[in-house]
Amino acid sequence: SIFIFEAVVKISALGFKEYWSSAWNRFDFFIVIGSIMDMSFSFLSASFVRIIRLFRISRMFRLIKSLKGLKSLFETLLVSLPAFWNVGALVLLLFFIYSYIGVLTFGSVIRGNSLNEHANFESFQMAMLTLFRVATNDEWVGVMADCAVQPPYCDVKEGDCGSYASYPYFITFVIIVSMIMLNLFTAVIIENFENQQDHEEWKLSPSMLEDYTDIFGEFDDGSGTVSALDMEKLLKRISPPLGLGGKATRVLTVHFIKSLNVPLTKEGRVPFRRTAFELVRRVSECDIPPGEMRDRIGYAIRKAFPDIWEEIPDELSWSALMCVIRVQRHWRHLTASRRAAVAAHAAERAGE
């Protein structure tokens, strides 16, 4: 009942379309449907009801949302699934090839201690199961020895003797499949987990852009722009890496301002859209080697955002204006300090 109430409240607040856009909400809705089926079909046979109640176990997956480390591992597994299909298809192909060779080569070999009704090459299906056992390194050496059986433990006339080809056959299978291909699954998970950690360390997320929008709205006069002086205050209220943060030093502030290529409007104000673009560009910018690819990417971006990529004269850019303002501030502070020093020196001489 709690899950049903939660789903009703979320759908009422967000609307079904917005609610359904979240994967976790779809999962919650699936749990709700399972709970309703459990209550509705309770009058049916006990076996059918037990099958439906198995869906209750899926509620444990809701813990993933609240545990950050577990959520990161779960997302890593989901990201790794496409690569798993590729590696799995290659492993299945190797199983098919080795099973076919095993049936042709060892299909009539007499059974022994390890080559028995549970592990043999008498049919393609049993060959696949036997190779799966070999891939797990479960007593594969005994199977290899039984496939290489020679007289007097077999009858050549009956055609149930083995072949010494079993040694390279099983050894190559273990090396290729068990030691290399199966470890590729682990390598894929590790690589995707490292990429997931890098994304988390990067920390730029849609929520940061929402914070930027909210803070920008506090300084906006309704024209979609803010004053040049308010822009510096705005950046100090946005946490890094998108903004400066409240603990930014003077040197860091100057370098940050210089890295932004934000134009000014005719009224001398800073526009919302271009500022957001420059902040995201600064965080996500990476070096692309010169060549056709960089030229094509640059052309596509300029075609999509012609106003954003227009050249801005220095006298019309916010960074140039802020440099002038900071020089003026420094000069005024220096002049005021000199005047205060001269006045103090004059007062001392007058007192003497």
N, C-alpha and C positions, 0 to 999 in steps of 0.2 A: 504493500500500500504506500510505503514511503517513496518508492521509485515512481509509482504512478502519479503521486502528488507532485513530485519534483518535475516530471515530464510535463504535466498540465501547466504548472506555473511557468516553466521556461517557454513553452509554446505560446502561452497567453502574453508573455512579456516581449518575446522576440519575434513572434510570428513563425509559422511553420517553415517558410522558405529559409529564413535566417537560422532557425533552429536546425534544420536538416543540413545546412552547409558545413556543420562541424562533425568530424568523424566520431568524436567521443559522444556527441549527442545522438548520433545514429546508433552507436553501440548501446547507449542507455535505453533508447527506444526499443531496440531488439530485446533487451532484458525485460522491459515492461510488457511487450507482446508475449514473451514466454511466461511471465507471471500470470497474465490474464488467461492464457491457454491452460495453465496449471489449475486455476480456480474454476474454469469453465468445464473442463473435461474430467473433473475429479470423480464423476459418477461412472466413468468408463472402467475398463479392465485395469487391474493393478499394474500389469506389466507396461501398458501404454502410458499410464500416469507416471511411472518411474522413469521412463524414457524422457518425458517432458521435463520432469524435475531435475534431470541432469543439467538442464540449462542454467539452473541456479548457481552451478559452479562458476559460470562465466562472470558472476558478480564480483569475484575476487580480482578480476582484471581492473576494476574501478580503483583499486589501490595504486595502480600505475600512475594515475593522474596526480596523486598527492605525494608520491615519492620521486624526487628529482632524479636520483641515480637509476632507479628502476625504469623510469620513463625514458631516460637516455638509452639504456640497453634495449628496451623494447623498440624504440624508434630506429636504432641501429639495425636490428633484425629485419624490420620492415624495409629499410633502405637496401638491405643486402639481398632481398628476395629476387630481384631481376638477375643479379649476378649468380645466384644459386641455380636458377634455371639453366643458365649457360653452362656452368660447370657440371651440373647434374646431367645435362644432355650428353656432354662429352663422356662422363663416367658410364652412362647407360650404353653409349655406343661401344665403349671398350668391353663392357660386360657382354654385349651381344656378340662381338667378334670372338672373344675368348671362349664363350659358351659354344659357339658354332664349331670352333677348332677342337674344343674338348670333346664334343659329341662324336666328331669324326675320328679323333685319335684315340680316345679312352672309353668310347661307348660300350665296347665289348669286353673290357678288362674284368677279370674275375674279382669278386669282392674279397676284402681282407678285413683287418682290424679297424682301420679308419674309413676305408672305402666300403660302405655298407648301404642299407636301405635309406639312411638319412643323408648320405653324402655320396653321390655318384654322378656319372655322366651318361647314363643310359637314355635320358631324354633331355630335350632342350630346357624344360621347366626345372628339372632337378639340377641340371648344369648351372643354371642361373642361381638357384638357392645354394649350391655348393660353393660357387665363386663368391657369393655374398658372405658365406662363412669364412672363406679364405681371406677376404678383404678385412675381416675383423681379427685376423691372426689367430683364429681358434683352431688349433691342432692341424694347421695346414701342412706341416712337415710330414705327418703320418699319411695324409691323403696323397702327397707327392710321392712318397715311397711306395704306396700301394699301386699307384698308376705306373710305376716303373718295374713292377714285379716281373721276374724272369724264371725260367725253369730251374729247379724242379717244382717250383711252387705254382706253376701254371702249365697248361698243355698247348704247345704251339699248333698242333693239329686242330684243336678246338678253336683256336684263334682268340683265346682269352688272356694272352700275355700282354704285358704293358710295353712301354717304350721309354728309353732313356731321354726322350724329348720332354718328358714330364718335368725334368729339372729346370731347363731354361724356360719352359712354359709357366711353371708356378713362380719361379724367382722373378721373372720379368713382370708377371701380373702383380705380385706383392710390391715390387719397387714402384711400378707405374701408378697403380690404383691406390694401394694402401698407404704408401709412403709419400706420394706426390699429389695425386688428384684429390684424395680425401683431405689432405692438409690445406688444399686451396680454399676449402670452405672456411677454415679457421683464418686463413690469410685475408679473405674477403671481409670477414667480420671485424678483424683487427683494423684493417684499412678504413672501413666505414666508421668504426668507433673513433679512430683518430680524427677523421674528418668531422664527425659530430662534435668532438671536443673542441676542434678549431672553430667551428661555427658558434659554439657557446662562448668561447673566449672572445670572439669578435663582438658579441653582445649587441649588434645592431639589429633591431627587430621592429615590426610594425608599431608596437606600443611606444617606441621612442618617437616615431613620426606623429603619433597621436599627442604625445606630450608637447612636441614642437608646435602642433596646431593649436593646442589649448593655450600655451604661453604666448604665442604670436597674437592670438585673439585678445589677450589682455592689453597689449600695446597698440593694437590696431584701432584706427579711428573710424573704421567702416569702409575705407577705400581699398582694403586688401594690402595696405602698406604700413610700415612703421618708420619713425624718424631714425636718422643715422645714429644718434646717441642712444636711443632706446634699443637699437639692434645689439649693441655691445652688452647691455644689461640682459637682454634676452638670451644671448649665447652663454652667459655666465650662469643662467638658471637652468640650462639644459645640461644633463650629465654627459660625460664623455662616453663613447668617442664622437657622438654627433655634435656635442657642444663643448664648451670650455669647462663648465663646472664652477663651483664657488671658490675652489682653492687654486685656481690657475695663477701662475706667476706673471709678472709683467712681460718678460721675454717670450713666454709661451703665448700670451695674448697677442703680441705683435706678429709672431710667426703665423698664428692661426688666422688673423685678419688678412695678412698678406696672401695666404693660400686661397682665399675666396675671391672668385671673379664675379662679384655681384654688381649689377648696374644700378644707377639711381634713376628715378623717374624725373620728369620735368620739374616736379615740385621738390626734388632733392630728398625723396623718401625711398625706402628699400622695399621691393616687391616680395610677396609671399612665395610665389611659385619658383622664381629663379633662386631664391635663397635656399629653399628646400632641396632643389636640384644640386646646388653647389655643395651643400652640407653632405648629402649622400655621396656625391662624386668624390669628395675629399676622403671619405672613409673607405669607399670601395674601389678607389682608383688603383690600377695595376699597370705595369709596363708591358706593352704589347710590342714584340719585335717588328721593325719596319718591314713592309712588304704589302702584297696584295690584300691579305686578310685585314690588316689594320686600315688600309684605305677603304675597303668595302664597308667595314664596321663604322668608320667615321662618316662615310657618305650616307649610310642608312640613318644614323643618328641625326645628322644635319638635315636630312629630308623630313624626318619625323618631328624634330624640334627646331625649326628654322630660327625662331626668335631667341632661343636659348644659346645658340652657337654663333650669334652675331658678334663681331669684334667690338669690344667696348673701349673707347678712348680712356686714358688714365684719368682725365679730368672729370669723367662721368661715373667712375667706379667708386663703390663704397669703401674699398680698401685704401684708395688714394685719399679720399676725404678723411678717413680716420687717421691716416698717417699725418695729414696736415693738422688735424685737431690735436693729436698727441704731441706734435712739435710745439704747437701754440701753448698747450698746457705746460709743457716742460719749460718753455721760454718765460711764461708768466710766473711760474713758480720760482725760477731762477732770478727773475727781475725783482719779485717781491722779497726774496731772501736777501738780495743785495741792498735793497732799500731799507729793510729792517736792520741789516748790519750797519749801514751808514747812519741810520737814525740812532742806533744804540751807541755807536762810537761818538756821535755828536753830543748825545746826552752825557756821556762820561766826561767829555772835555768841558761841557758847561758846568758840570758838578765840581770839577777841579777848580 
